[in-house]
Amino acid sequence: MEEHGISDKEAFMTHAIEFDTDGNNYLNNKELEEAAKSFTNQ
């Protein structure tokens, strides 16, 4: 989050859950990275 300038953890996690591509309710590094890129482009 810090690397991408994200300070609102709650909003980011709400957004990031949509990036759980394997559906295991766990966000791996790749999923988190994609979520962060998407979140900062809003």
Buried (B, 14 or more C-beta within 10 A) or exposed (E): BEEBEBEEEEEBBEBBEEBBEEEEEEBEEEBBBBBBEEBEEE
